[in-house]
Amino acid sequence: MKRFGILLLSMVLVSMNAQTNMKLTTPAYLQKGDMIAIVAPAGILKNRKHVIDKAKKLAESWGLKVVIGKHVFTQANHFAGTDEQRCQDFQEALDNPKVKAIWSARGGYGSVRILDQLDFSKFKENPKWIIGYSDITAFHNHVHNLGVETLHAMMGTSMQDDPVDIAETIETFRKALFGEQLKYTIKSSKENRKGTAEGVLVGGNIAILASMLGSDSQMNTDGKILFIEEIGEYKYAIDRMLQSLKRAGYFNKVKGIIVGDMTKIRKNTTPWGSSIEQLILDIVPNDIPVLFGFPAGHESDNRALIMGRTVKLSVTDRLSSVSFK
């Protein structure tokens, strides 16, 4: 029994080390004439058809062909169709060799309910971009462990905003999709922790990251740059989720932290007593750089991030940068 336990531990360590060091596959960048599929793996799209039509027109303006999943506008209580219907649309997009990218219509909640029903066999043979943020973090995690890069970027419902107001959001999405260089320089926050780091970018929505713990979709963050963002939570809830990630080893060997938007944080009747920035600084190691205020998440300025790609993080007094390799 002891020998079996040692063997099992060795296998786990080898697996984790392989995940840490593996080189992820970059799906083919899109070209004019390629097809992109809009699907809804999570929340309901009630009265949103006109918004998805705008998203379709945007992609078409870039020379892309657009196919919309059969059940995108289906209503099944909280979800855009039953688990089976949402899974069917996503599976068809995964398996269709003509589809070069899968663009989530919206997030909300529900992606985790279909992850284990999906067959990624053909996807691994023919990788394609999976795009979205928020609840789509479930896919970013899961697909990272399959060894393929994904795109944390605007979704179809982002087009509910005036295109002028989300010009950077749209343009960085286009650049990422068509393989143009991504580099961001932003004003430094006084709460930042200075330093430089280089590593593979992982992460996403904190609540979804925490919900992946203990599953096949949990990531190994050793040697990586962790991006986090959140919306609509109390500070104590954010702390609870970060504590869960800490106990699972998320911050033990992480190289750096990029903090995106912390949107619509709720006020508890009992004051928490510190800022969100301090809450995060208290949870991560003292010797790694931390960049606050990166424009990605649930605000109108939602810059595209290639998850699984090596980035260089530089945090200084005046300007900080995130550069993709």
Backbone bond lengths (Angstrom), bond angles and torsions (degrees), N, CA, C in turn:
res aa  C-N    CA-C-N  psi(-1)  N-CA   C-N-CA  omega(-1)  CA-C   N-CA-C  phi
1 M - - - 1.462 - - 1.523 110.97 -
2 K 1.356 116.55 -42.39 1.458 120.97 178.72 1.521 110.78 -62.55
3 R 1.370 115.42 -42.68 1.463 119.54 179.68 1.519 110.53 -63.64
4 F 1.334 117.18 -38.60 1.464 121.74 178.37 1.523 110.56 -63.65
5 G 1.347 115.88 -41.16 1.462 120.40 179.88 1.517 111.70 -63.58
6 I 1.324 116.95 -40.98 1.465 121.03 178.63 1.522 110.82 -65.25
7 L 1.363 115.80 -40.93 1.460 120.79 179.00 1.527 110.55 -63.44
8 L 1.354 116.36 -42.94 1.462 121.18 -179.28 1.520 110.40 -63.66
9 L 1.340 116.42 -43.48 1.455 120.55 178.74 1.524 110.74 -62.20
10 S 1.322 116.86 -40.38 1.464 121.06 179.61 1.521 110.79 -62.85
11 M 1.338 115.79 -41.04 1.457 120.04 179.84 1.525 110.93 -64.16
12 V 1.338 116.33 -40.72 1.462 120.79 179.14 1.519 110.40 -63.56
13 L 1.353 115.99 -45.26 1.462 120.45 -179.13 1.519 111.48 -63.91
14 V 1.328 117.09 -40.91 1.469 121.13 177.86 1.520 110.02 -62.28
15 S 1.360 115.97 -42.48 1.461 121.01 -179.87 1.519 110.97 -63.07
16 M 1.347 116.61 -44.68 1.454 120.98 -179.72 1.519 110.86 -65.43
17 N 1.328 116.56 -39.63 1.457 119.94 179.92 1.522 110.88 -66.65
18 A 1.338 115.96 -39.31 1.465 119.74 178.65 1.517 110.32 -63.55
19 Q 1.357 115.89 -39.55 1.449 119.66 -179.72 1.519 110.47 -66.36
20 T 1.339 116.35 -35.70 1.456 120.77 -179.33 1.522 111.13 -65.97
21 N 1.324 116.88 -41.91 1.456 121.55 -171.13 1.521 114.57 -96.67
22 M 1.333 117.90 -5.69 1.445 118.80 -172.61 1.533 111.54 -69.20
23 K 1.315 115.01 147.72 1.460 122.82 176.13 1.517 107.70 -91.28
24 L 1.320 116.58 119.34 1.455 119.98 -177.44 1.530 111.19 -78.26
25 T 1.316 115.33 150.87 1.457 122.33 177.49 1.521 109.68 -81.46
26 T 1.309 116.50 134.48 1.462 122.20 173.95 1.524 108.84 -94.46
27 P 1.333 118.60 116.55 1.472 118.87 175.63 1.528 110.36 -59.52
28 A 1.304 116.55 157.26 1.466 120.45 179.75 1.526 110.12 -61.42
29 Y 1.331 116.22 133.25 1.459 119.52 175.16 1.521 109.35 -67.08
30 L 1.327 115.76 152.20 1.451 119.41 -176.31 1.519 112.24 -77.49
31 Q 1.320 114.97 152.40 1.452 123.41 175.28 1.518 108.02 -131.27
32 K 1.325 116.37 160.80 1.456 119.73 177.65 1.526 109.43 -56.77
33 G 1.312 114.97 136.42 1.455 120.65 -178.14 1.513 113.51 97.83
34 D 1.343 117.25 -15.13 1.467 120.77 177.89 1.523 111.08 -71.53
35 M 1.327 114.71 160.77 1.460 120.96 -178.36 1.522 111.21 -106.75
36 I 1.336 115.88 136.54 1.460 122.92 174.94 1.522 108.21 -121.87
37 A 1.330 116.70 135.75 1.468 121.66 -178.74 1.522 109.70 -104.76
38 I 1.319 116.35 131.43 1.463 121.76 173.53 1.520 107.99 -99.98
39 V 1.326 116.39 119.85 1.467 121.84 -180.00 1.522 109.07 -130.41
40 A 1.325 115.94 163.74 1.466 121.37 -178.50 1.530 109.06 -124.67
41 P 1.338 117.88 91.81 1.465 120.52 -176.54 1.521 114.59 -83.57
42 A 1.336 116.88 0.02 1.463 118.05 -172.26 1.530 111.62 -138.40
43 G 1.348 116.88 -109.60 1.456 121.61 -169.88 1.519 115.11 -71.94
44 I 1.323 114.00 161.44 1.450 123.28 -178.01 1.529 111.49 -68.52
45 L 1.322 116.96 146.15 1.463 122.42 177.19 1.527 109.17 -112.35
46 K 1.307 115.04 69.46 1.459 120.40 -178.42 1.522 110.05 -79.35
47 N 1.315 116.28 126.50 1.472 122.68 -179.65 1.536 112.25 56.58
48 R 1.323 116.56 37.04 1.468 120.59 -178.33 1.537 112.78 -117.55
49 K 1.314 117.80 8.67 1.468 119.17 -176.13 1.526 111.63 -59.52
50 H 1.332 116.61 -40.31 1.464 119.54 -178.85 1.527 111.19 -64.81
51 V 1.343 116.89 -29.65 1.460 120.56 178.75 1.534 110.18 -73.06
52 I 1.324 116.10 -43.23 1.469 119.91 178.45 1.527 110.19 -66.11
53 D 1.324 116.56 -32.59 1.469 119.36 174.67 1.531 110.63 -61.35
54 K 1.338 116.73 -37.60 1.467 120.54 177.15 1.534 110.59 -65.89
55 A 1.325 115.44 -40.27 1.468 119.76 177.92 1.527 110.15 -62.91
56 K 1.307 116.02 -41.56 1.466 121.16 178.42 1.527 110.52 -61.10
57 K 1.329 116.23 -44.52 1.467 120.63 179.98 1.524 111.18 -65.56
58 L 1.332 116.74 -35.43 1.464 120.06 177.84 1.527 110.12 -61.24
59 A 1.326 116.50 -50.21 1.465 120.63 -179.80 1.530 110.64 -62.44
60 E 1.308 116.48 -38.77 1.465 120.12 179.32 1.530 111.11 -66.86
61 S 1.339 117.14 -31.04 1.467 119.91 178.75 1.520 111.22 -67.39
62 W 1.330 116.64 -18.56 1.469 121.82 176.48 1.528 111.69 -92.03
63 G 1.319 116.20 5.01 1.459 120.38 178.35 1.511 114.25 88.30
64 L 1.330 117.05 13.65 1.463 120.64 -178.67 1.528 111.66 -94.45
65 K 1.308 115.11 151.83 1.455 121.48 170.92 1.524 107.81 -92.07
66 V 1.320 116.80 139.89 1.462 120.74 -174.66 1.522 110.37 -122.05
67 V 1.326 115.78 130.36 1.451 121.60 172.30 1.523 107.41 -119.45
68 I 1.327 116.73 135.75 1.463 121.77 -178.50 1.528 109.21 -107.90
69 G 1.328 115.41 130.75 1.458 120.61 -178.88 1.522 112.82 -54.92
70 K 1.310 115.90 144.93 1.464 122.35 -174.99 1.524 112.62 -58.73
71 H 1.347 117.17 -31.28 1.461 120.27 -173.40 1.528 114.06 -108.66
72 V 1.322 117.50 15.48 1.464 120.21 -176.29 1.528 111.77 -55.82
73 F 1.312 117.38 -38.94 1.466 120.35 -176.87 1.528 113.01 -102.49
74 T 1.323 115.45 14.34 1.471 119.64 175.23 1.517 109.28 -72.94
75 Q 1.325 116.77 145.05 1.458 121.56 -179.51 1.523 109.88 -117.72
76 A 1.335 115.27 119.39 1.464 121.39 177.36 1.529 107.48 -134.93
77 N 1.339 113.71 81.60 1.460 120.86 -176.09 1.533 109.70 58.01
78 H 1.329 117.80 -119.46 1.465 121.51 -177.06 1.533 112.68 -71.61
79 F 1.324 116.24 -20.28 1.464 120.34 -165.78 1.530 113.62 -107.48
80 A 1.335 114.31 161.07 1.467 121.93 174.93 1.527 108.64 -83.83
81 G 1.312 115.40 67.14 1.449 121.43 -175.29 1.513 111.27 100.83
82 T 1.318 116.36 166.38 1.454 121.00 176.53 1.526 109.93 -66.54
83 D 1.317 116.59 168.35 1.466 119.37 176.34 1.520 110.31 -55.88
84 E 1.324 116.51 -41.30 1.462 121.19 -177.95 1.526 111.02 -65.39
85 Q 1.337 117.02 -40.03 1.469 120.24 -179.04 1.531 111.44 -69.59
86 R 1.316 116.05 -43.69 1.467 119.46 179.12 1.525 110.43 -65.59
87 C 1.309 115.66 -38.67 1.460 120.97 177.86 1.529 110.21 -64.50
88 Q 1.312 116.90 -40.83 1.469 120.67 -179.65 1.524 111.14 -60.57
89 D 1.337 117.20 -45.21 1.466 120.57 179.77 1.527 110.85 -62.89
90 F 1.331 115.95 -43.95 1.465 119.63 -177.57 1.524 110.22 -68.51
91 Q 1.329 116.98 -40.27 1.464 120.57 179.89 1.519 111.41 -63.37
92 E 1.333 116.60 -41.92 1.458 119.94 178.82 1.523 111.12 -62.06
93 A 1.346 116.51 -37.71 1.458 120.37 178.06 1.525 111.10 -69.43
94 L 1.332 116.59 -38.08 1.467 120.62 177.29 1.527 111.30 -63.08
95 D 1.319 116.10 -39.90 1.469 120.78 -171.43 1.528 113.61 -87.51
96 N 1.320 117.13 -20.85 1.466 120.68 -176.03 1.529 109.74 -74.52
97 P 1.336 118.53 113.33 1.474 120.48 -177.68 1.518 113.20 -65.71
98 K 1.334 117.54 -18.38 1.461 120.64 179.53 1.524 111.92 -78.09
99 V 1.326 116.25 -23.51 1.468 120.58 -179.63 1.523 109.29 -80.42
100 K 1.332 116.88 122.03 1.465 121.96 -177.57 1.530 112.75 -101.90
101 A 1.337 116.65 -12.46 1.468 120.44 178.96 1.523 109.16 -155.00
102 I 1.326 115.63 145.29 1.461 122.37 178.81 1.520 107.60 -115.34
103 W 1.316 116.39 113.19 1.466 123.06 -173.80 1.520 108.96 -106.64
104 S 1.305 116.28 120.23 1.465 120.73 -179.22 1.525 110.11 -73.66
105 A 1.310 115.17 131.71 1.466 120.18 179.39 1.518 110.54 -66.83
106 R 1.337 116.80 -40.16 1.464 122.46 177.12 1.518 109.17 -162.99
107 G 1.321 115.43 174.43 1.462 120.94 176.11 1.515 109.46 -104.18
108 G 1.342 115.20 -113.49 1.457 119.89 -177.33 1.513 109.71 96.72
109 Y 1.309 116.11 -105.54 1.459 121.73 172.49 1.521 108.83 -158.83
110 G 1.327 115.73 141.86 1.456 119.34 173.98 1.512 115.91 145.21
111 S 1.340 117.50 -16.74 1.467 119.64 -176.60 1.522 112.44 -59.67
112 V 1.333 116.26 -40.01 1.466 120.19 -177.78 1.524 111.80 -61.74
113 R 1.328 117.11 -25.76 1.461 120.88 -177.51 1.525 112.27 -71.27
114 I 1.330 117.92 -19.41 1.472 119.47 -178.18 1.523 113.40 -111.88
115 L 1.338 117.57 -8.14 1.472 120.08 -175.35 1.527 112.42 -53.13
116 D 1.312 117.01 -48.49 1.467 120.36 -173.78 1.520 113.18 -78.53
117 Q 1.348 116.89 -8.72 1.463 119.62 175.76 1.524 111.94 -88.50
118 L 1.317 116.18 -15.46 1.468 120.57 -175.62 1.525 111.92 -82.06
119 D 1.309 115.97 142.89 1.461 123.16 176.09 1.533 107.60 -104.78
120 F 1.320 116.21 112.09 1.460 121.45 -176.61 1.531 112.73 -94.14
121 S 1.323 117.67 12.96 1.474 120.54 -176.16 1.522 112.25 -58.00
122 K 1.331 117.08 -52.12 1.461 120.39 -179.00 1.519 110.98 -69.72
123 F 1.326 116.70 -32.10 1.466 120.37 177.37 1.519 110.82 -62.34
124 K 1.327 116.95 -42.12 1.469 119.97 -179.97 1.529 111.25 -66.45
125 E 1.328 116.38 -30.23 1.463 119.95 176.79 1.528 111.12 -76.21
126 N 1.321 115.73 -30.69 1.465 121.59 -175.96 1.533 108.90 -137.46
127 P 1.353 118.04 73.14 1.473 121.31 -175.22 1.527 112.49 -60.39
128 K 1.303 115.37 144.59 1.465 121.79 177.55 1.524 108.18 -140.92
129 W 1.311 117.58 160.84 1.458 121.65 -177.44 1.523 111.04 -70.93
130 I 1.316 116.47 132.08 1.459 123.00 170.29 1.519 106.77 -109.95
131 I 1.338 116.29 125.54 1.464 121.28 -165.77 1.533 111.70 -124.38
132 G 1.327 115.10 136.32 1.454 121.33 174.30 1.515 111.21 156.01
133 Y 1.312 116.38 -177.51 1.460 121.24 177.59 1.521 108.75 -145.78
134 S 1.324 117.85 -171.86 1.461 122.79 178.85 1.526 110.29 60.58
135 D 1.330 118.32 -116.59 1.467 121.15 -179.33 1.524 112.67 -61.60
136 I 1.324 117.14 -22.64 1.464 121.34 179.78 1.524 110.95 -70.42
137 T 1.334 117.07 -7.20 1.460 121.47 171.13 1.525 110.91 -52.64
138 A 1.319 117.27 -32.19 1.466 120.62 177.84 1.524 110.40 -57.99
139 F 1.325 117.27 -41.20 1.467 121.00 177.51 1.525 111.29 -72.05
140 H 1.329 117.20 -39.37 1.469 119.13 178.46 1.527 110.55 -57.89
141 N 1.329 116.47 -43.20 1.465 120.65 178.36 1.519 111.28 -64.61
142 H 1.319 115.77 -52.77 1.459 121.62 -173.83 1.527 111.50 -62.57
143 V 1.310 116.28 -45.35 1.462 120.88 -177.12 1.526 110.90 -72.85
144 H 1.332 117.45 -30.48 1.464 120.08 173.28 1.527 110.00 -56.75
145 N 1.327 116.28 -43.31 1.462 120.36 -179.33 1.523 112.55 -71.84
146 L 1.331 116.73 -13.42 1.471 120.87 172.58 1.523 110.87 -86.85
147 G 1.349 116.11 -7.63 1.459 120.45 176.44 1.510 115.33 89.52
148 V 1.348 117.35 27.11 1.463 120.85 -177.34 1.527 109.93 -128.74
149 E 1.326 116.64 138.25 1.457 121.59 176.02 1.527 111.24 -70.20
150 T 1.338 115.72 152.07 1.463 121.92 176.96 1.520 108.63 -133.17
151 L 1.320 116.01 173.82 1.463 120.40 -174.90 1.526 111.14 -123.02
152 H 1.336 115.38 111.89 1.465 123.05 175.17 1.525 106.45 -84.91
153 A 1.322 116.39 103.40 1.460 119.79 -172.11 1.523 109.90 -157.90
154 M 1.318 115.35 -179.91 1.461 121.81 -178.07 1.528 111.78 -55.87
155 M 1.332 114.83 155.55 1.462 120.99 176.98 1.521 109.44 -113.39
156 G 1.306 116.07 177.07 1.460 119.91 -178.32 1.512 113.01 -56.22
157 T 1.333 116.71 -42.04 1.461 120.29 -177.56 1.524 112.89 -71.71
158 S 1.333 117.97 -8.59 1.467 119.51 174.10 1.524 110.64 -61.92
159 M 1.331 116.38 -21.71 1.456 120.56 -178.79 1.526 112.96 -76.27
160 Q 1.339 116.91 5.39 1.462 119.61 171.54 1.536 110.53 -71.71
161 D 1.342 116.19 -19.97 1.458 121.28 177.02 1.520 110.51 -85.51
162 D 1.324 115.55 159.69 1.456 121.33 176.14 1.527 108.55 -64.02
163 P 1.332 118.19 126.79 1.466 120.65 -179.43 1.531 113.41 -54.10
164 V 1.330 117.43 -28.86 1.467 120.59 177.72 1.523 110.19 -66.33
165 D 1.336 115.96 -38.30 1.463 120.90 -178.00 1.533 112.18 -72.67
166 I 1.314 116.47 -23.45 1.472 119.45 -178.21 1.534 110.89 -117.28
167 A 1.332 115.36 33.32 1.462 120.23 -176.52 1.522 112.19 -59.55
168 E 1.337 117.78 -42.94 1.466 121.14 179.74 1.526 110.51 -66.96
169 T 1.323 115.60 -39.36 1.463 120.71 178.21 1.524 110.46 -58.15
170 I 1.322 115.56 -49.44 1.462 121.50 -178.32 1.529 111.38 -65.23
171 E 1.339 116.31 -45.87 1.456 120.36 -175.11 1.529 111.90 -67.08
172 T 1.337 117.70 -40.04 1.469 118.64 179.49 1.527 110.85 -70.26
173 F 1.319 116.85 -31.06 1.468 120.69 174.54 1.526 109.68 -63.72
174 R 1.326 115.63 -46.44 1.471 119.67 179.38 1.526 110.68 -60.87
175 K 1.328 116.23 -45.97 1.465 120.17 -179.25 1.525 111.27 -58.72
176 A 1.322 116.50 -46.84 1.465 120.45 -178.45 1.518 110.65 -63.33
177 L 1.317 116.49 -41.26 1.456 121.75 -175.88 1.530 111.79 -67.58
178 F 1.344 116.13 -34.16 1.459 120.52 -176.82 1.534 112.91 -101.05
179 G 1.342 116.50 7.05 1.450 119.79 171.23 1.508 116.23 84.45
180 E 1.325 117.46 21.50 1.457 120.33 176.82 1.528 109.82 -85.10
181 Q 1.318 116.27 155.39 1.465 122.18 -175.16 1.524 111.59 -64.14
182 L 1.338 115.66 137.41 1.461 121.48 176.15 1.525 109.38 -113.25
183 K 1.329 115.23 124.69 1.458 121.21 172.88 1.520 107.79 -148.67
184 Y 1.325 116.77 131.04 1.449 121.78 -177.55 1.519 110.96 -120.52
185 T 1.327 115.47 135.05 1.456 121.59 173.96 1.523 107.81 -125.62
186 I 1.333 116.81 125.58 1.458 121.21 -177.68 1.523 109.78 -131.19
187 K 1.320 115.92 160.01 1.450 120.95 175.89 1.524 109.75 -65.88
188 S 1.315 115.51 138.78 1.462 119.89 -178.52 1.522 111.04 -77.47
189 S 1.314 114.78 143.74 1.459 121.99 175.03 1.523 109.27 -90.66
190 K 1.322 116.29 147.91 1.467 119.71 178.96 1.527 111.67 -66.80
191 E 1.328 116.68 -18.65 1.464 120.22 179.05 1.520 112.95 -83.57
192 N 1.328 117.02 -10.86 1.467 120.65 -178.39 1.526 111.66 -56.05
193 R 1.314 114.27 154.22 1.463 120.33 168.92 1.523 106.76 -110.17
194 K 1.310 116.57 115.29 1.463 121.96 -171.26 1.535 112.45 -68.66
195 G 1.333 113.37 155.74 1.454 120.37 176.69 1.509 111.59 147.86
196 T 1.310 116.49 176.63 1.466 122.00 176.61 1.529 109.16 -127.55
197 A 1.314 115.09 151.86 1.464 120.09 178.81 1.516 108.88 -158.08
198 E 1.304 115.46 156.55 1.461 121.59 176.74 1.512 108.65 -137.25
199 G 1.318 115.50 135.61 1.455 119.64 179.68 1.513 110.94 179.26
200 V 1.316 115.85 173.03 1.463 121.95 178.31 1.526 109.07 -72.11
201 L 1.325 116.67 134.45 1.459 121.88 -178.86 1.528 110.40 -83.65
202 V 1.328 115.29 128.88 1.473 121.55 177.39 1.534 108.35 -137.95
203 G 1.316 116.02 171.18 1.463 119.01 172.31 1.509 113.94 122.36
204 G 1.353 114.74 -150.35 1.445 121.70 -176.89 1.517 111.14 140.49
205 N 1.314 116.07 -143.30 1.460 122.10 -178.72 1.525 110.89 -69.13
206 I 1.338 116.72 131.15 1.460 120.99 -173.76 1.528 111.96 -61.53
207 A 1.333 116.71 -44.95 1.466 119.80 -178.30 1.521 111.48 -60.33
208 I 1.324 116.76 -39.81 1.465 119.87 -179.64 1.521 110.31 -73.03
209 L 1.335 117.66 -38.02 1.465 119.75 175.47 1.524 110.31 -57.32
210 A 1.329 116.44 -44.49 1.462 120.44 -179.71 1.524 111.37 -65.81
211 S 1.337 116.58 -34.79 1.467 119.67 -178.30 1.527 112.48 -71.72
212 M 1.336 117.20 -17.10 1.459 121.55 179.30 1.536 112.58 -83.60
213 L 1.327 117.36 -12.76 1.462 120.69 -176.09 1.524 111.50 -58.17
214 G 1.325 115.39 135.99 1.458 120.76 178.09 1.514 114.71 82.64
215 S 1.337 117.28 2.13 1.466 120.74 -179.54 1.522 109.79 -113.17
216 D 1.335 115.64 174.85 1.460 120.72 176.85 1.527 111.86 -64.86
217 S 1.337 116.80 -15.25 1.455 120.99 -177.84 1.528 112.75 -92.33
218 Q 1.334 117.63 -2.46 1.462 119.56 175.75 1.517 109.62 -68.08
219 M 1.346 116.09 136.15 1.460 120.31 -178.86 1.519 111.81 -97.27
220 N 1.317 114.37 156.67 1.451 122.16 169.56 1.527 106.69 -94.87
221 T 1.324 117.84 118.77 1.465 121.45 -176.36 1.524 113.05 -95.93
222 D 1.311 118.15 4.41 1.470 120.62 -178.32 1.527 110.91 -57.32
223 G 1.325 116.20 127.66 1.450 121.47 176.84 1.509 114.44 73.26
224 K 1.328 118.43 13.66 1.462 121.68 -173.73 1.524 111.57 -115.43
225 I 1.329 115.37 167.64 1.457 123.27 174.16 1.532 107.17 -99.70
226 L 1.326 116.76 123.40 1.458 121.07 -175.93 1.524 111.11 -101.80
227 F 1.328 115.86 123.54 1.466 122.59 174.85 1.526 108.90 -100.69
228 I 1.340 116.95 135.63 1.464 121.18 177.37 1.522 110.86 -136.42
229 E 1.325 116.25 148.62 1.461 122.98 174.33 1.522 107.97 -153.73
230 E 1.349 115.90 163.65 1.460 118.27 -178.67 1.524 110.81 -158.89
231 I 1.331 115.68 161.28 1.463 121.67 178.49 1.528 109.73 -146.57
232 G 1.335 115.04 141.61 1.454 121.77 168.46 1.510 116.81 66.19
233 E 1.334 117.85 26.97 1.461 120.51 -178.83 1.538 110.57 -114.54
234 Y 1.327 115.71 156.50 1.460 121.32 169.77 1.526 108.29 -77.28
235 K 1.338 115.75 154.83 1.464 118.84 178.91 1.529 111.48 -61.05
236 Y 1.325 116.84 -38.18 1.470 118.13 -179.28 1.523 110.61 -65.20
237 A 1.337 117.15 -32.10 1.462 120.38 178.59 1.530 110.45 -70.49
238 I 1.342 116.12 -39.83 1.461 119.55 176.41 1.522 109.77 -63.22
239 D 1.334 116.60 -42.95 1.459 120.12 177.91 1.528 111.23 -60.87
240 R 1.321 116.82 -42.62 1.468 120.59 -179.88 1.524 111.17 -61.02
241 M 1.336 116.33 -42.51 1.462 119.54 -179.81 1.525 111.41 -68.62
242 L 1.335 116.42 -40.59 1.464 119.82 177.90 1.523 111.50 -65.82
243 Q 1.330 116.43 -37.25 1.467 119.81 176.42 1.525 110.43 -63.33
244 S 1.320 116.96 -38.06 1.473 120.77 177.56 1.521 110.40 -63.52
245 L 1.345 116.29 -43.54 1.457 120.04 178.20 1.526 110.71 -64.74
246 K 1.334 116.19 -39.41 1.466 120.27 178.67 1.523 111.08 -61.89
247 R 1.318 116.85 -45.92 1.464 120.92 -179.39 1.521 111.64 -64.51
248 A 1.339 115.98 -26.11 1.467 120.65 178.29 1.531 112.06 -85.29
249 G 1.339 117.13 0.88 1.461 120.82 175.55 1.511 115.47 91.58
250 Y 1.336 117.80 11.01 1.463 120.01 -176.31 1.522 113.38 -59.99
251 F 1.317 117.67 -30.79 1.459 120.56 -173.49 1.524 113.43 -106.71
252 N 1.317 117.65 1.39 1.467 120.12 -175.98 1.523 113.18 -61.26
253 K 1.337 116.39 -46.18 1.462 120.42 -175.38 1.526 112.01 -129.12
254 V 1.330 116.73 22.55 1.458 120.21 178.35 1.527 108.79 -68.93
255 K 1.345 117.50 148.30 1.462 121.18 -175.52 1.530 113.35 -91.53
256 G 1.333 116.36 -26.20 1.455 119.98 -178.06 1.515 110.29 -171.81
257 I 1.350 115.93 163.33 1.461 121.79 -178.97 1.520 109.34 -126.72
258 I 1.333 116.40 132.03 1.461 122.58 171.50 1.527 107.00 -114.57
259 V 1.322 116.33 120.02 1.460 121.07 -178.01 1.525 108.94 -104.36
260 G 1.316 115.68 117.64 1.451 121.44 177.97 1.514 111.35 -85.54
261 D 1.316 116.07 -152.82 1.455 120.97 -176.36 1.525 111.40 -69.54
262 M 1.318 115.16 136.56 1.460 123.07 170.45 1.529 105.78 -112.02
263 T 1.309 115.67 92.35 1.456 122.96 -166.05 1.523 112.45 -99.91
264 K 1.334 115.17 139.07 1.471 122.42 173.74 1.527 112.23 51.71
265 I 1.341 116.03 48.26 1.460 120.15 177.41 1.522 109.14 -67.54
266 R 1.305 116.84 128.97 1.463 121.47 -175.68 1.525 111.96 -80.46
267 K 1.327 115.61 151.47 1.456 121.10 178.43 1.526 109.76 -97.76
268 N 1.310 114.89 124.60 1.458 120.37 177.73 1.527 109.47 -85.35
269 T 1.332 116.15 153.93 1.468 119.53 178.93 1.519 111.30 -63.54
270 T 1.336 116.74 -32.07 1.464 121.45 173.45 1.520 107.71 -99.16
271 P 1.330 118.99 115.61 1.465 121.09 -177.23 1.521 111.69 -56.47
272 W 1.340 115.25 140.18 1.461 120.27 179.26 1.524 111.09 -69.69
273 G 1.322 116.04 -41.44 1.452 119.13 173.53 1.509 116.19 103.28
274 S 1.343 117.72 -2.24 1.466 119.48 175.98 1.520 108.63 -152.06
275 S 1.321 115.32 166.22 1.460 120.95 178.83 1.525 110.41 -76.16
276 I 1.327 115.30 163.90 1.463 120.63 174.03 1.526 109.95 -59.61
277 E 1.333 115.65 -39.92 1.460 119.58 -179.31 1.523 111.43 -60.01
278 Q 1.325 116.08 -45.43 1.461 119.43 -179.18 1.517 111.13 -68.00
279 L 1.317 115.53 -36.40 1.472 120.01 177.45 1.530 110.12 -57.37
280 I 1.330 115.87 -43.91 1.471 120.30 -179.32 1.526 110.96 -70.94
281 L 1.332 117.04 -43.58 1.464 120.17 -179.88 1.523 111.72 -60.81
282 D 1.331 116.44 -32.50 1.465 120.36 -179.88 1.523 112.68 -70.80
283 I 1.340 116.36 -17.88 1.461 119.42 -173.24 1.526 113.01 -100.62
284 V 1.344 117.16 -17.42 1.465 119.75 -175.34 1.526 110.54 -106.40
285 P 1.327 118.46 157.60 1.473 121.60 179.69 1.527 112.07 -57.11
286 N 1.332 116.27 149.18 1.458 121.66 -176.12 1.519 113.85 -74.16
287 D 1.327 117.76 -16.70 1.463 120.30 -171.19 1.520 114.09 -102.11
288 I 1.336 118.13 15.78 1.461 119.60 179.62 1.528 110.11 -118.49
289 P 1.328 117.25 148.66 1.465 119.59 178.38 1.527 111.91 -70.63
290 V 1.329 115.17 143.11 1.461 121.24 177.85 1.526 108.14 -130.25
291 L 1.323 116.54 123.24 1.458 122.25 179.70 1.526 109.59 -108.48
292 F 1.320 116.41 119.24 1.460 121.75 177.16 1.524 110.72 -98.77
293 G 1.326 114.97 156.53 1.457 120.96 172.39 1.505 115.82 76.08
294 F 1.347 117.27 22.65 1.458 118.14 177.19 1.532 108.60 -71.44
295 P 1.336 118.24 132.72 1.462 121.23 -175.23 1.522 114.26 -77.14
296 A 1.323 114.78 76.62 1.473 120.86 174.88 1.519 107.67 -150.97
297 G 1.309 116.11 135.68 1.459 120.73 -179.21 1.513 111.09 139.52
298 H 1.325 116.00 -134.58 1.462 120.64 -171.80 1.528 114.54 -99.35
299 E 1.325 117.38 21.29 1.461 120.53 173.95 1.527 109.01 -102.70
300 S 1.330 115.81 170.73 1.467 119.02 -176.38 1.531 112.45 -64.97
301 D 1.334 116.72 -31.84 1.467 120.71 176.72 1.530 107.96 -90.15
302 N 1.313 115.56 96.20 1.465 122.40 -172.90 1.532 108.58 -124.29
303 R 1.341 116.09 86.63 1.464 120.91 -174.36 1.531 111.83 -70.33
304 A 1.304 115.50 143.47 1.462 121.45 -178.80 1.524 111.09 -70.15
305 L 1.323 115.67 140.29 1.460 123.50 177.72 1.520 108.87 -130.10
306 I 1.331 116.98 133.49 1.462 120.32 177.04 1.519 108.04 -92.49
307 M 1.320 116.11 107.39 1.457 121.14 -178.61 1.529 109.43 -79.25
308 G 1.339 115.27 130.76 1.451 120.30 -176.24 1.520 113.21 97.10
309 R 1.340 117.14 -3.38 1.464 122.60 179.60 1.534 109.13 -97.21
310 T 1.316 116.99 144.08 1.460 121.29 176.69 1.529 110.17 -69.70
311 V 1.336 115.79 132.10 1.454 120.97 178.08 1.523 109.46 -127.59
312 K 1.322 114.76 154.57 1.455 120.84 171.88 1.516 107.72 -108.99
313 L 1.321 116.43 124.21 1.461 123.46 -179.55 1.521 108.87 -106.75
314 S 1.327 116.22 126.49 1.461 121.15 177.79 1.526 108.57 -128.98
315 V 1.326 116.46 117.95 1.464 121.94 -178.06 1.527 108.39 -117.36
316 T 1.332 116.16 114.67 1.460 121.65 -177.40 1.531 109.75 -126.68
317 D 1.342 116.09 -176.34 1.461 120.69 -176.08 1.531 113.15 -65.04
318 R 1.329 117.38 -43.95 1.460 120.47 -172.35 1.520 113.48 -102.12
319 L 1.324 116.80 -52.00 1.454 122.01 -177.89 1.521 109.57 -126.66
320 S 1.321 114.92 142.86 1.467 120.44 176.48 1.523 108.41 -125.36
321 S 1.327 115.83 155.11 1.460 118.78 -175.13 1.520 112.34 -138.86
322 V 1.323 113.89 152.96 1.463 123.53 172.65 1.522 106.24 -128.76
323 S 1.334 116.65 114.24 1.464 121.02 -176.79 1.515 109.79 -119.00
324 F 1.335 116.37 130.60 1.458 121.32 179.00 1.519 110.26 -90.56
325 K 1.326 115.32 138.32 1.461 120.94 179.56 1.531 110.23 -74.26
